[in-house]
Amino acid sequence: MPVYEAITYSAHAVQRLRKRRIPREDVDLVLRIGEGTPEDDGTIVYELDHIRVVIVERGAAAHVVTVMRMRDHT
């Protein structure tokens, strides 16, 4: 479970956070205790509850690429 020294956000991620009404505190929580899965394109996808955060690691920092709410398919 990596703990990032810093978290930065792309312009796209900031736009998605606003549109989807996801607080940055929720992103922090997902990155702190969520499950991270490396993807073939070099990103890491973290999921916790109904939030998915896509990042790129930059040294000890996490650069958030996008954030989304996952739909419940029950």
C-alpha positions, 0 to 999 in steps of 0.5 A, spaced: 500 500 500 503 506 497 503 512 501 504 518 496 508 524 499 504 528 494 498 528 490 497 532 484 491 533 479 491 534 471 486 539 469 482 533 466 481 530 473 480 537 477 474 538 471 471 531 473 472 532 480 467 538 480 462 535 475 462 528 479 462 532 486 467 528 488 471 531 494 479 531 494 478 528 501 475 522 498 481 521 493 486 521 498 482 516 502 482 511 495 489 512 494 491 511 502 487 504 503 484 502 496 486 497 492 491 499 486 491 495 480 497 496 475 495 497 467 499 496 461 499 503 459 503 505 465 497 508 470 495 505 476 487 504 478 485 505 485 478 503 487 474 503 494 467 503 495 464 506 488 470 511 487 475 509 481 482 513 481 486 513 475 494 515 477 501 515 474 506 515 479 511 520 479 517 518 484 514 519 490 508 523 488 501 520 485 499 524 479 491 523 478 489 523 471 481 522 472 476 520 477 469 517 476 464 514 480 462 506 479 455 504 478 452 499 482 450 493 477 446 489 482 
